Amino acid sequence: MAGGHGEGIAYKGLTMHKPKRWHTVTGKGLCAVMWFWVLYRAKQDGPVVLGWRHPWEGHDDHGHGHGH
């Protein structure tokens, strides 16, 4: 378990230690990837999610062999 080694901020018996640099850098990088993905999907699916258009609208079915 965690010992009381190193410096940190103590609050009600819990000591919060400063995160290592790789934790901070990795967290920020994954946060950037998450926001990129959210904004990309919002660009792709936003009008459908907001009800501005139906998912089946805007698709060109020519050449798919549906026979319609």
All heavy atoms as TSV, in Angstrom:
chain	resi	resn	atom	element	x	y	z
A	1	MET	N	N	0.841	-1.174	0.000
A	1	MET	CA	C	0.000	0.000	0.000
A	1	MET	C	C	0.885	1.235	0.000
A	1	MET	O	O	2.087	1.160	0.133
A	1	MET	CB	C	-0.912	0.022	1.223
A	1	MET	CG	C	-1.824	-1.146	1.335
A	1	MET	SD	S	-3.354	-0.760	0.556
A	1	MET	CE	C	-4.250	-2.212	0.966
A	2	ALA	N	N	0.253	2.355	-0.095
A	2	ALA	CA	C	1.004	3.603	-0.186
A	2	ALA	C	C	1.574	3.983	1.165
A	2	ALA	O	O	0.876	3.998	2.165
A	2	ALA	CB	C	0.103	4.710	-0.710
A	3	GLY	N	N	2.842	4.281	1.150
A	3	GLY	CA	C	3.484	4.773	2.359
A	3	GLY	C	C	3.505	6.283	2.343
A	3	GLY	O	O	3.075	6.919	1.400
A	4	GLY	N	N	3.987	6.890	3.362
A	4	GLY	CA	C	4.020	8.339	3.436
A	4	GLY	C	C	5.304	8.922	2.901
A	4	GLY	O	O	5.856	9.831	3.498
A	5	HIS	N	N	5.812	8.387	1.797
A	5	HIS	CA	C	7.094	8.834	1.263
A	5	HIS	C	C	6.918	10.047	0.364
A	5	HIS	O	O	5.987	10.123	-0.414
A	5	HIS	CB	C	7.763	7.711	0.471
A	5	HIS	CG	C	7.927	6.461	1.267
A	5	HIS	ND1	N	8.723	6.393	2.378
A	5	HIS	CD2	C	7.381	5.235	1.127
A	5	HIS	CE1	C	8.669	5.176	2.877
A	5	HIS	NE2	N	7.840	4.444	2.140
A	6	GLY	N	N	7.846	10.958	0.440
A	6	GLY	CA	C	7.846	12.119	-0.429
A	6	GLY	C	C	6.894	13.207	0.052
A	6	GLY	O	O	6.199	13.074	1.040
A	7	GLU	N	N	6.912	14.284	-0.709
A	7	GLU	CA	C	6.059	15.406	-0.350
A	7	GLU	C	C	4.712	15.277	-1.043
A	7	GLU	O	O	4.564	14.602	-2.035
A	7	GLU	CB	C	6.726	16.715	-0.778
A	7	GLU	CG	C	8.000	17.013	-0.031
A	7	GLU	CD	C	8.589	18.351	-0.438
A	7	GLU	OE1	O	7.877	19.154	-1.037
A	7	GLU	OE2	O	9.765	18.570	-0.147
A	8	GLY	N	N	3.759	15.954	-0.502
A	8	GLY	CA	C	2.432	15.971	-1.088
A	8	GLY	C	C	1.534	16.872	-0.270
A	8	GLY	O	O	1.952	17.482	0.717
A	9	ILE	N	N	0.303	16.946	-0.669
A	9	ILE	CA	C	-0.671	17.752	0.045
A	9	ILE	C	C	-1.544	16.810	0.856
A	9	ILE	O	O	-2.138	15.879	0.316
A	9	ILE	CB	C	-1.531	18.554	-0.949
A	9	ILE	CG1	C	-0.650	19.492	-1.773
A	9	ILE	CG2	C	-2.621	19.327	-0.226
A	9	ILE	CD1	C	-1.376	20.173	-2.912
A	10	ALA	N	N	-1.598	17.051	2.170
A	10	ALA	CA	C	-2.399	16.207	3.046
A	10	ALA	C	C	-3.737	16.874	3.313
A	10	ALA	O	O	-3.831	18.075	3.551
A	10	ALA	CB	C	-1.657	15.960	4.351
A	11	TYR	N	N	-4.803	16.050	3.241
A	11	TYR	CA	C	-6.146	16.534	3.523
A	11	TYR	C	C	-6.914	15.418	4.196
A	11	TYR	O	O	-7.129	14.352	3.612
A	11	TYR	CB	C	-6.841	16.967	2.233
A	11	TYR	CG	C	-8.256	17.458	2.440
A	11	TYR	CD1	C	-8.500	18.709	2.991
A	11	TYR	CD2	C	-9.345	16.668	2.095
A	11	TYR	CE1	C	-9.784	19.163	3.192
A	11	TYR	CE2	C	-10.634	17.115	2.287
A	11	TYR	CZ	C	-10.842	18.362	2.844
A	11	TYR	OH	O	-12.121	18.810	3.049
A	12	LYS	N	N	-7.299	15.642	5.450
A	12	LYS	CA	C	-8.064	14.666	6.236
A	12	LYS	C	C	-7.414	13.275	6.215
A	12	LYS	O	O	-8.075	12.261	5.986
A	12	LYS	CB	C	-9.501	14.589	5.745
A	12	LYS	CG	C	-10.285	15.851	6.007
A	12	LYS	CD	C	-11.740	15.657	5.670
A	12	LYS	CE	C	-12.517	16.921	5.992
A	12	LYS	NZ	N	-13.953	16.780	5.746
A	13	GLY	N	N	-6.118	13.234	6.388
A	13	GLY	CA	C	-5.408	11.963	6.470
A	13	GLY	C	C	-5.018	11.351	5.130
A	13	GLY	O	O	-4.386	10.309	5.095
A	14	LEU	N	N	-5.389	11.959	4.018
A	14	LEU	CA	C	-5.047	11.461	2.700
A	14	LEU	C	C	-3.982	12.364	2.098
A	14	LEU	O	O	-4.160	13.581	2.024
A	14	LEU	CB	C	-6.284	11.458	1.790
A	14	LEU	CG	C	-6.062	10.997	0.360
A	14	LEU	CD1	C	-5.716	9.509	0.329
A	14	LEU	CD2	C	-7.290	11.262	-0.470
A	15	THR	N	N	-2.870	11.780	1.675
A	15	THR	CA	C	-1.789	12.554	1.081
A	15	THR	C	C	-1.828	12.395	-0.433
A	15	THR	O	O	-1.736	11.288	-0.946
A	15	THR	CB	C	-0.419	12.091	1.622
A	15	THR	OG1	O	-0.430	12.204	3.040
A	15	THR	CG2	C	0.701	12.922	1.050
A	16	MET	N	N	-1.994	13.500	-1.125
A	16	MET	CA	C	-2.002	13.507	-2.582
A	16	MET	C	C	-0.615	13.901	-3.065
A	16	MET	O	O	-0.151	15.006	-2.792
A	16	MET	CB	C	-3.035	14.508	-3.110
A	16	MET	CG	C	-4.457	14.194	-2.717
A	16	MET	SD	S	-5.051	12.644	-3.383
A	16	MET	CE	C	-5.060	13.020	-5.105
A	17	HIS	N	N	0.050	12.991	-3.775
A	17	HIS	CA	C	1.384	13.247	-4.283
A	17	HIS	C	C	1.298	13.856	-5.671
A	17	HIS	O	O	0.341	13.633	-6.409
A	17	HIS	CB	C	2.192	11.958	-4.331
A	17	HIS	CG	C	2.386	11.350	-2.977
A	17	HIS	ND1	N	3.322	11.810	-2.093
A	17	HIS	CD2	C	1.734	10.338	-2.359
A	17	HIS	CE1	C	3.252	11.100	-0.991
A	17	HIS	NE2	N	2.294	10.203	-1.116
A	18	LYS	N	N	2.313	14.622	-6.036
A	18	LYS	CA	C	2.374	15.215	-7.364
A	18	LYS	C	C	2.565	14.099	-8.388
A	18	LYS	O	O	3.395	13.209	-8.208
A	18	LYS	CB	C	3.536	16.205	-7.434
A	18	LYS	CG	C	3.595	16.956	-8.721
A	18	LYS	CD	C	4.671	18.016	-8.712
A	18	LYS	CE	C	4.677	18.708	-10.060
A	18	LYS	NZ	N	5.672	19.738	-10.136
A	19	PRO	N	N	1.812	14.118	-9.504
A	19	PRO	CA	C	1.965	13.060	-10.505
A	19	PRO	C	C	3.309	13.156	-11.223
A	19	PRO	O	O	3.876	14.243	-11.355
A	19	PRO	CB	C	0.811	13.314	-11.485
A	19	PRO	CG	C	0.472	14.747	-11.302
A	19	PRO	CD	C	0.786	15.082	-9.884
A	20	LYS	N	N	3.776	12.017	-11.689
A	20	LYS	CA	C	5.017	12.007	-12.453
A	20	LYS	C	C	4.775	12.670	-13.807
A	20	LYS	O	O	3.649	12.771	-14.281
A	20	LYS	CB	C	5.494	10.571	-12.644
A	20	LYS	CG	C	5.860	9.904	-11.338
A	20	LYS	CD	C	6.431	8.531	-11.588
A	20	LYS	CE	C	6.622	7.784	-10.304
A	20	LYS	NZ	N	7.843	7.962	-9.649
A	21	ARG	N	N	5.854	13.121	-14.409
A	21	ARG	CA	C	5.731	13.854	-15.674
A	21	ARG	C	C	5.073	13.018	-16.758
A	21	ARG	O	O	4.252	13.506	-17.514
A	21	ARG	CB	C	7.106	14.331	-16.119
A	21	ARG	CG	C	7.072	15.020	-17.478
A	21	ARG	CD	C	8.077	16.124	-17.578
A	21	ARG	NE	N	8.142	16.669	-18.904
A	21	ARG	CZ	C	7.310	17.590	-19.373
A	21	ARG	NH1	N	6.355	18.041	-18.601
A	21	ARG	NH2	N	7.429	18.050	-20.595
A	22	TRP	N	N	5.396	11.727	-16.845
A	22	TRP	CA	C	4.829	10.906	-17.906
A	22	TRP	C	C	3.332	10.725	-17.716
A	22	TRP	O	O	2.594	10.597	-18.699
A	22	TRP	CB	C	5.555	9.575	-18.045
A	22	TRP	CG	C	5.256	8.556	-16.998
A	22	TRP	CD1	C	5.918	8.358	-15.830
A	22	TRP	CD2	C	4.221	7.577	-17.050
A	22	TRP	NE1	N	5.348	7.316	-15.140
A	22	TRP	CE2	C	4.306	6.816	-15.873
A	22	TRP	CE3	C	3.229	7.276	-17.969
A	22	TRP	CZ2	C	3.422	5.783	-15.596
A	22	TRP	CZ3	C	2.364	6.241	-17.693
A	22	TRP	CH2	C	2.458	5.507	-16.517
A	23	HIS	N	N	2.862	10.734	-16.455
A	23	HIS	CA	C	1.421	10.660	-16.230
A	23	HIS	C	C	0.732	11.911	-16.779
A	23	HIS	O	O	-0.325	11.833	-17.417
A	23	HIS	CB	C	1.105	10.542	-14.735
A	23	HIS	CG	C	1.329	9.194	-14.183
A	23	HIS	ND1	N	2.140	8.982	-13.085
A	23	HIS	CD2	C	0.859	7.986	-14.541
A	23	HIS	CE1	C	2.158	7.691	-12.799
A	23	HIS	NE2	N	1.387	7.060	-13.677
A	24	THR	N	N	1.322	13.067	-16.524
A	24	THR	CA	C	0.742	14.330	-16.975
A	24	THR	C	C	0.751	14.416	-18.495
A	24	THR	O	O	-0.262	14.769	-19.114
A	24	THR	CB	C	1.528	15.512	-16.377
A	24	THR	OG1	O	1.546	15.373	-14.951
A	24	THR	CG2	C	0.906	16.823	-16.740
A	25	VAL	N	N	1.864	14.076	-19.121
A	25	VAL	CA	C	1.980	14.158	-20.580
A	25	VAL	C	C	1.043	13.154	-21.247
A	25	VAL	O	O	0.344	13.484	-22.213
A	25	VAL	CB	C	3.439	13.938	-21.019
A	25	VAL	CG1	C	3.555	13.795	-22.526
A	25	VAL	CG2	C	4.310	15.082	-20.525
A	26	THR	N	N	0.992	11.944	-20.739
A	26	THR	CA	C	0.108	10.921	-21.302
A	26	THR	C	C	-1.351	11.322	-21.157
A	26	THR	O	O	-2.149	11.160	-22.082
A	26	THR	CB	C	0.356	9.560	-20.626
A	26	THR	OG1	O	1.725	9.207	-20.785
A	26	THR	CG2	C	-0.514	8.480	-21.231
A	27	GLY	N	N	-1.703	11.859	-19.996
A	27	GLY	CA	C	-3.075	12.307	-19.779
A	27	GLY	C	C	-3.480	13.414	-20.727
A	27	GLY	O	O	-4.582	13.404	-21.285
A	28	LYS	N	N	-2.606	14.367	-20.946
A	28	LYS	CA	C	-2.910	15.465	-21.870
A	28	LYS	C	C	-3.004	14.954	-23.305
A	28	LYS	O	O	-3.852	15.401	-24.079
A	28	LYS	CB	C	-1.861	16.560	-21.769
A	28	LYS	CG	C	-1.991	17.366	-20.493
A	28	LYS	CD	C	-0.944	18.455	-20.401
A	28	LYS	CE	C	-1.087	19.219	-19.099
A	28	LYS	NZ	N	-0.079	20.265	-18.961
A	29	GLY	N	N	-2.125	14.020	-23.664
A	29	GLY	CA	C	-2.177	13.450	-25.016
A	29	GLY	C	C	-3.462	12.679	-25.254
A	29	GLY	O	O	-4.104	12.826	-26.297
A	30	LEU	N	N	-3.866	11.858	-24.298
A	30	LEU	CA	C	-5.111	11.110	-24.443
A	30	LEU	C	C	-6.319	12.035	-24.433
A	30	LEU	O	O	-7.317	11.774	-25.116
A	30	LEU	CB	C	-5.226	10.057	-23.341
A	30	LEU	CG	C	-4.259	8.883	-23.472
A	30	LEU	CD1	C	-4.358	7.975	-22.252
A	30	LEU	CD2	C	-4.521	8.105	-24.737
A	31	CYS	N	N	-6.246	13.112	-23.686
A	31	CYS	CA	C	-7.318	14.108	-23.693
A	31	CYS	C	C	-7.439	14.736	-25.081
A	31	CYS	O	O	-8.552	14.924	-25.593
A	31	CYS	CB	C	-7.052	15.166	-22.638
A	31	CYS	SG	S	-8.347	16.413	-22.522
A	32	ALA	N	N	-6.318	15.049	-25.707
A	32	ALA	CA	C	-6.336	15.626	-27.045
A	32	ALA	C	C	-6.936	14.643	-28.049
A	32	ALA	O	O	-7.744	15.032	-28.906
A	32	ALA	CB	C	-4.927	16.035	-27.462
A	33	VAL	N	N	-6.563	13.367	-27.943
A	33	VAL	CA	C	-7.116	12.348	-28.836
A	33	VAL	C	C	-8.627	12.236	-28.637
A	33	VAL	O	O	-9.390	12.150	-29.603
A	33	VAL	CB	C	-6.424	10.985	-28.608
A	33	VAL	CG1	C	-7.164	9.860	-29.319
A	33	VAL	CG2	C	-4.980	11.043	-29.061
A	34	MET	N	N	-9.071	12.256	-27.376
A	34	MET	CA	C	-10.495	12.166	-27.089
A	34	MET	C	C	-11.255	13.320	-27.727
A	34	MET	O	O	-12.277	13.122	-28.390
A	34	MET	CB	C	-10.750	12.174	-25.589
A	34	MET	CG	C	-12.230	12.168	-25.245
A	34	MET	SD	S	-12.647	12.775	-23.614
A	34	MET	CE	C	-12.159	14.490	-23.689
A	35	TRP	N	N	-10.761	14.560	-27.557
A	35	TRP	CA	C	-11.460	15.715	-28.113
A	35	TRP	C	C	-11.428	15.708	-29.630
A	35	TRP	O	O	-12.391	16.111	-30.280
A	35	TRP	CB	C	-10.911	17.025	-27.553
A	35	TRP	CG	C	-11.491	17.292	-26.210
A	35	TRP	CD1	C	-10.843	17.288	-25.020
A	35	TRP	CD2	C	-12.870	17.580	-25.912
A	35	TRP	NE1	N	-11.714	17.555	-24.001
A	35	TRP	CE2	C	-12.961	17.740	-24.517
A	35	TRP	CE3	C	-14.019	17.709	-26.675
A	35	TRP	CZ2	C	-14.176	18.028	-23.889
A	35	TRP	CZ3	C	-15.206	17.987	-26.050
A	35	TRP	CH2	C	-15.285	18.147	-24.680
A	36	PHE	N	N	-10.324	15.243	-30.232
A	36	PHE	CA	C	-10.274	15.102	-31.684
A	36	PHE	C	C	-11.367	14.153	-32.156
A	36	PHE	O	O	-12.087	14.433	-33.103
A	36	PHE	CB	C	-8.901	14.593	-32.135
A	36	PHE	CG	C	-8.846	14.265	-33.595
A	36	PHE	CD1	C	-8.740	15.266	-34.541
A	36	PHE	CD2	C	-8.918	12.950	-34.026
A	36	PHE	CE1	C	-8.702	14.971	-35.895
A	36	PHE	CE2	C	-8.882	12.639	-35.371
A	36	PHE	CZ	C	-8.773	13.650	-36.312
A	37	TRP	N	N	-11.506	13.025	-31.465
A	37	TRP	CA	C	-12.509	12.032	-31.847
A	37	TRP	C	C	-13.925	12.579	-31.650
A	37	TRP	O	O	-14.794	12.401	-32.516
A	37	TRP	CB	C	-12.314	10.758	-31.040
A	37	TRP	CG	C	-13.301	9.701	-31.411
A	37	TRP	CD1	C	-14.359	9.263	-30.686
A	37	TRP	CD2	C	-13.331	8.956	-32.629
A	37	TRP	NE1	N	-15.037	8.302	-31.367
A	37	TRP	CE2	C	-14.428	8.090	-32.570
A	37	TRP	CE3	C	-12.525	8.949	-33.760
A	37	TRP	CZ2	C	-14.750	7.215	-33.598
A	37	TRP	CZ3	C	-12.857	8.074	-34.784
A	37	TRP	CH2	C	-13.950	7.226	-34.699
A	38	VAL	N	N	-14.185	13.262	-30.543
A	38	VAL	CA	C	-15.506	13.829	-30.284
A	38	VAL	C	C	-15.870	14.850	-31.354
A	38	VAL	O	O	-16.980	14.830	-31.904
A	38	VAL	CB	C	-15.565	14.460	-28.873
A	38	VAL	CG1	C	-16.789	15.335	-28.701
A	38	VAL	CG2	C	-15.532	13.383	-27.803
A	39	LEU	N	N	-14.954	15.744	-31.676
A	39	LEU	CA	C	-15.239	16.763	-32.683
A	39	LEU	C	C	-15.356	16.167	-34.087
A	39	LEU	O	O	-16.179	16.613	-34.885
A	39	LEU	CB	C	-14.179	17.859	-32.634
A	39	LEU	CG	C	-14.173	18.670	-31.334
A	39	LEU	CD1	C	-12.995	19.626	-31.312
A	39	LEU	CD2	C	-15.484	19.410	-31.143
A	40	TYR	N	N	-14.563	15.156	-34.387
A	40	TYR	CA	C	-14.667	14.474	-35.675
A	40	TYR	C	C	-16.031	13.817	-35.820
A	40	TYR	O	O	-16.695	13.942	-36.848
A	40	TYR	CB	C	-13.544	13.439	-35.807
A	40	TYR	CG	C	-13.667	12.575	-37.033
A	40	TYR	CD1	C	-13.309	13.072	-38.278
A	40	TYR	CD2	C	-14.141	11.272	-36.946
A	40	TYR	CE1	C	-13.413	12.286	-39.418
A	40	TYR	CE2	C	-14.254	10.477	-38.078
A	40	TYR	CZ	C	-13.895	10.988	-39.306
A	40	TYR	OH	O	-14.013	10.213	-40.418
A	41	ARG	N	N	-16.469	13.095	-34.779
A	41	ARG	CA	C	-17.768	12.438	-34.834
A	41	ARG	C	C	-18.901	13.457	-34.853
A	41	ARG	O	O	-19.932	13.240	-35.488
A	41	ARG	CB	C	-17.957	11.471	-33.661
A	41	ARG	CG	C	-17.023	10.271	-33.699
A	41	ARG	CD	C	-17.029	9.535	-35.012
A	41	ARG	NE	N	-18.352	9.069	-35.376
A	41	ARG	CZ	C	-18.643	8.470	-36.532
A	41	ARG	NH1	N	-17.700	8.251	-37.413
A	41	ARG	NH2	N	-19.863	8.095	-36.789
A	42	ALA	N	N	-18.739	14.584	-34.163
A	42	ALA	CA	C	-19.756	15.631	-34.195
A	42	ALA	C	C	-19.882	16.192	-35.606
A	42	ALA	O	O	-20.987	16.488	-36.071
A	42	ALA	CB	C	-19.415	16.732	-33.202
A	43	LYS	N	N	-18.758	16.337	-36.292
A	43	LYS	CA	C	-18.796	16.820	-37.678
A	43	LYS	C	C	-19.505	15.813	-38.569
A	43	LYS	O	O	-20.289	16.177	-39.441
A	43	LYS	CB	C	-17.374	17.055	-38.179
A	43	LYS	CG	C	-17.315	17.537	-39.600
A	43	LYS	CD	C	-15.887	17.667	-40.084
A	43	LYS	CE	C	-15.881	18.018	-41.557
A	43	LYS	NZ	N	-14.720	17.525	-42.230
A	44	GLN	N	N	-19.243	14.530	-38.360
A	44	GLN	CA	C	-19.826	13.489	-39.192
A	44	GLN	C	C	-21.306	13.242	-38.875
A	44	GLN	O	O	-22.117	13.073	-39.772
A	44	GLN	CB	C	-19.048	12.172	-39.020
A	44	GLN	CG	C	-17.603	12.249	-39.435
A	44	GLN	CD	C	-17.435	12.526	-40.906
A	44	GLN	OE1	O	-18.124	11.952	-41.741
A	44	GLN	NE2	N	-16.532	13.419	-41.238
A	45	ASP	N	N	-21.654	13.179	-37.584
A	45	ASP	CA	C	-22.989	12.754	-37.162
A	45	ASP	C	C	-23.821	13.847	-36.517
A	45	ASP	O	O	-24.949	13.597	-36.111
A	45	ASP	CB	C	-22.876	11.603	-36.154
A	45	ASP	CG	C	-22.226	10.380	-36.747
A	45	ASP	OD1	O	-22.282	10.217	-37.972
A	45	ASP	OD2	O	-21.659	9.581	-35.988
A	46	GLY	N	N	-23.286	15.049	-36.405
A	46	GLY	CA	C	-23.980	16.118	-35.700
A	46	GLY	C	C	-25.378	16.412	-36.197
A	46	GLY	O	O	-26.323	16.468	-35.402
A	47	PRO	N	N	-25.581	16.605	-37.515
A	47	PRO	CA	C	-26.930	16.904	-37.995
A	47	PRO	C	C	-27.938	15.794	-37.683
A	47	PRO	O	O	-29.090	16.076	-37.381
A	47	PRO	CB	C	-26.746	17.065	-39.506
A	47	PRO	CG	C	-25.318	17.456	-39.672
A	47	PRO	CD	C	-24.586	16.747	-38.569
A	48	VAL	N	N	-27.505	14.546	-37.720
A	48	VAL	CA	C	-28.405	13.431	-37.410
A	48	VAL	C	C	-28.735	13.430	-35.921
A	48	VAL	O	O	-29.898	13.282	-35.529
A	48	VAL	CB	C	-27.771	12.083	-37.831
A	48	VAL	CG1	C	-28.625	10.917	-37.372
A	48	VAL	CG2	C	-27.573	12.047	-39.330
A	49	VAL	N	N	-27.734	13.609	-35.079
A	49	VAL	CA	C	-27.946	13.602	-33.628
A	49	VAL	C	C	-28.854	14.756	-33.206
A	49	VAL	O	O	-29.715	14.594	-32.344
A	49	VAL	CB	C	-26.586	13.672	-32.879
A	49	VAL	CG1	C	-26.791	13.850	-31.394
A	49	VAL	CG2	C	-25.774	12.420	-33.150
A	50	LEU	N	N	-28.686	15.917	-33.838
A	50	LEU	CA	C	-29.500	17.082	-33.493
A	50	LEU	C	C	-30.869	17.066	-34.167
A	50	LEU	O	O	-31.685	17.938	-33.911
A	50	LEU	CB	C	-28.747	18.367	-33.863
A	50	LEU	CG	C	-27.466	18.599	-33.062
A	50	LEU	CD1	C	-26.712	19.798	-33.615
A	50	LEU	CD2	C	-27.774	18.807	-31.594
A	51	GLY	N	N	-31.119	16.076	-35.017
A	51	GLY	CA	C	-32.412	15.960	-35.671
A	51	GLY	C	C	-32.574	16.849	-36.886
A	51	GLY	O	O	-33.696	17.072	-37.339
A	52	TRP	N	N	-31.497	17.385	-37.421
A	52	TRP	CA	C	-31.572	18.265	-38.582
A	52	TRP	C	C	-31.756	17.484	-39.873
A	52	TRP	O	O	-32.195	18.029	-40.867
A	52	TRP	CB	C	-30.334	19.141	-38.673
A	52	TRP	CG	C	-30.209	20.116	-37.545
A	52	TRP	CD1	C	-31.183	20.492	-36.667
A	52	TRP	CD2	C	-29.048	20.830	-37.160
A	52	TRP	NE1	N	-30.694	21.384	-35.759
A	52	TRP	CE2	C	-29.378	21.622	-36.046
A	52	TRP	CE3	C	-27.753	20.877	-37.645
A	52	TRP	CZ2	C	-28.470	22.451	-35.413
A	52	TRP	CZ3	C	-26.849	21.698	-37.015
A	52	TRP	CH2	C	-27.209	22.480	-35.912
A	53	ARG	N	N	-31.362	16.216	-39.896
A	53	ARG	CA	C	-31.598	15.367	-41.068
A	53	ARG	C	C	-31.681	13.917	-40.602
A	53	ARG	O	O	-31.228	13.566	-39.522
A	53	ARG	CB	C	-30.526	15.548	-42.133
A	53	ARG	CG	C	-29.193	14.947	-41.829
A	53	ARG	CD	C	-28.280	15.007	-43.060
A	53	ARG	NE	N	-26.978	14.475	-42.760
A	53	ARG	CZ	C	-26.664	13.168	-42.857
A	53	ARG	NH1	N	-27.553	12.307	-43.247
A	53	ARG	NH2	N	-25.448	12.752	-42.559
A	54	HIS	N	N	-32.257	13.090	-41.472
A	54	HIS	CA	C	-32.385	11.671	-41.167
A	54	HIS	C	C	-31.111	10.945	-41.595
A	54	HIS	O	O	-30.439	11.362	-42.540
A	54	HIS	CB	C	-33.587	11.080	-41.880
A	54	HIS	CG	C	-34.882	11.671	-41.428
A	54	HIS	ND1	N	-35.428	11.401	-40.201
A	54	HIS	CD2	C	-35.730	12.542	-42.030
A	54	HIS	CE1	C	-36.562	12.068	-40.063
A	54	HIS	NE2	N	-36.768	12.781	-41.163
A	55	PRO	N	N	-30.788	9.842	-40.931
A	55	PRO	CA	C	-29.545	9.124	-41.274
A	55	PRO	C	C	-29.531	8.589	-42.703
A	55	PRO	O	O	-28.479	8.422	-43.287
A	55	PRO	CB	C	-29.483	7.970	-40.274
A	55	PRO	CG	C	-30.537	8.197	-39.276
A	55	PRO	CD	C	-31.450	9.254	-39.784
A	56	TRP	N	N	-30.691	8.311	-43.267
A	56	TRP	CA	C	-30.748	7.746	-44.606
A	56	TRP	C	C	-30.763	8.808	-45.701
A	56	TRP	O	O	-30.697	8.477	-46.867
A	56	TRP	CB	C	-31.969	6.832	-44.743
A	56	TRP	CG	C	-33.254	7.508	-44.383
A	56	TRP	CD1	C	-34.027	8.278	-45.213
A	56	TRP	CD2	C	-33.888	7.508	-43.123
A	56	TRP	NE1	N	-35.110	8.749	-44.526
A	56	TRP	CE2	C	-35.057	8.283	-43.230
A	56	TRP	CE3	C	-33.594	6.915	-41.891
A	56	TRP	CZ2	C	-35.920	8.500	-42.166
A	56	TRP	CZ3	C	-34.470	7.137	-40.842
A	56	TRP	CH2	C	-35.609	7.913	-40.983
A	57	GLU	N	N	-30.850	10.080	-45.336
A	57	GLU	CA	C	-30.822	11.145	-46.331
A	57	GLU	C	C	-29.379	11.443	-46.749
A	57	GLU	O	O	-28.459	11.328	-45.956
A	57	GLU	CB	C	-31.438	12.427	-45.772
A	57	GLU	CG	C	-32.919	12.332	-45.553
A	57	GLU	CD	C	-33.466	13.594	-44.919
A	57	GLU	OE1	O	-32.682	14.467	-44.524
A	57	GLU	OE2	O	-34.695	13.680	-44.806
A	58	GLY	N	N	-29.219	11.841	-47.981
A	58	GLY	CA	C	-27.914	12.291	-48.447
A	58	GLY	C	C	-26.999	11.200	-48.942
A	58	GLY	O	O	-25.876	11.463	-49.312
A	59	HIS	N	N	-27.474	9.955	-48.967
A	59	HIS	CA	C	-26.646	8.862	-49.474
A	59	HIS	C	C	-26.992	8.622	-50.937
A	59	HIS	O	O	-28.154	8.565	-51.315
A	59	HIS	CB	C	-26.874	7.572	-48.684
A	59	HIS	CG	C	-26.369	7.654	-47.284
A	59	HIS	ND1	N	-25.033	7.628	-46.985
A	59	HIS	CD2	C	-27.008	7.790	-46.109
A	59	HIS	CE1	C	-24.879	7.736	-45.680
A	59	HIS	NE2	N	-26.070	7.845	-45.122
A	60	ASP	N	N	-25.996	8.464	-51.747
A	60	ASP	CA	C	-26.186	8.187	-53.162
A	60	ASP	C	C	-26.173	6.676	-53.352
A	60	ASP	O	O	-25.141	6.035	-53.200
A	60	ASP	CB	C	-25.071	8.853	-53.982
A	60	ASP	CG	C	-25.278	8.653	-55.468
A	60	ASP	OD1	O	-26.409	8.332	-55.868
A	60	ASP	OD2	O	-24.289	8.837	-56.205
A	61	ASP	N	N	-27.328	6.105	-53.676
A	61	ASP	CA	C	-27.441	4.649	-53.804
A	61	ASP	C	C	-27.159	4.151	-55.216
A	61	ASP	O	O	-27.343	2.992	-55.494
A	61	ASP	CB	C	-28.836	4.176	-53.370
A	61	ASP	CG	C	-29.004	4.218	-51.867
A	61	ASP	OD1	O	-27.974	4.200	-51.170
A	61	ASP	OD2	O	-30.156	4.254	-51.386
A	62	HIS	N	N	-26.732	5.022	-56.126
A	62	HIS	CA	C	-26.420	4.571	-57.474
A	62	HIS	C	C	-25.180	3.678	-57.443
A	62	HIS	O	O	-24.191	3.998	-56.809
A	62	HIS	CB	C	-26.163	5.758	-58.411
A	62	HIS	CG	C	-27.387	6.627	-58.559
A	62	HIS	ND1	N	-27.582	7.744	-57.798
A	62	HIS	CD2	C	-28.468	6.496	-59.352
A	62	HIS	CE1	C	-28.732	8.295	-58.142
A	62	HIS	NE2	N	-29.296	7.553	-59.084
A	63	GLY	N	N	-25.287	2.561	-58.127
A	63	GLY	CA	C	-24.141	1.671	-58.207
A	63	GLY	C	C	-24.071	0.653	-57.091
A	63	GLY	O	O	-23.152	-0.153	-57.034
A	64	HIS	N	N	-25.061	0.633	-56.214
A	64	HIS	CA	C	-25.040	-0.349	-55.144
A	64	HIS	C	C	-25.848	-1.601	-55.485
A	64	HIS	O	O	-25.849	-2.548	-54.712
A	64	HIS	CB	C	-25.585	0.265	-53.845
A	64	HIS	CG	C	-24.663	1.279	-53.249
A	64	HIS	ND1	N	-23.533	0.924	-52.561
A	64	HIS	CD2	C	-24.693	2.628	-53.254
A	64	HIS	CE1	C	-22.918	2.018	-52.161
A	64	HIS	NE2	N	-23.591	3.074	-52.570
A	65	GLY	N	N	-26.583	-1.570	-56.591
A	65	GLY	CA	C	-27.299	-2.767	-57.039
A	65	GLY	C	C	-28.559	-3.048	-56.259
A	65	GLY	O	O	-28.977	-4.199	-56.160
A	66	HIS	N	N	-29.203	-2.032	-55.714
A	66	HIS	CA	C	-30.434	-2.258	-54.964
A	66	HIS	C	C	-31.633	-2.437	-55.885
A	66	HIS	O	O	-32.641	-2.977	-55.458
A	66	HIS	CB	C	-30.714	-1.073	-54.005
A	66	HIS	CG	C	-29.722	-0.989	-52.880
A	66	HIS	ND1	N	-29.777	-1.834	-51.801
A	66	HIS	CD2	C	-28.664	-0.193	-52.694
A	66	HIS	CE1	C	-28.785	-1.531	-50.973
A	66	HIS	NE2	N	-28.093	-0.539	-51.505
A	67	GLY	N	N	-31.552	-1.979	-57.124
A	67	GLY	CA	C	-32.645	-2.139	-58.086
A	67	GLY	C	C	-33.788	-1.189	-57.854
A	67	GLY	O	O	-34.896	-1.429	-58.294
A	68	HIS	N	N	-33.612	-0.105	-57.156
A	68	HIS	CA	C	-34.693	0.854	-56.913
A	68	HIS	C	C	-34.698	1.902	-57.984
A	68	HIS	O	O	-33.781	2.448	-58.391
A	68	HIS	CB	C	-34.528	1.519	-55.554
A	68	HIS	CG	C	-34.657	0.530	-54.443
A	68	HIS	ND1	N	-34.928	0.906	-53.162
A	68	HIS	CD2	C	-34.559	-0.804	-54.387
A	68	HIS	CE1	C	-34.984	-0.138	-52.383
A	68	HIS	NE2	N	-34.756	-1.194	-53.108
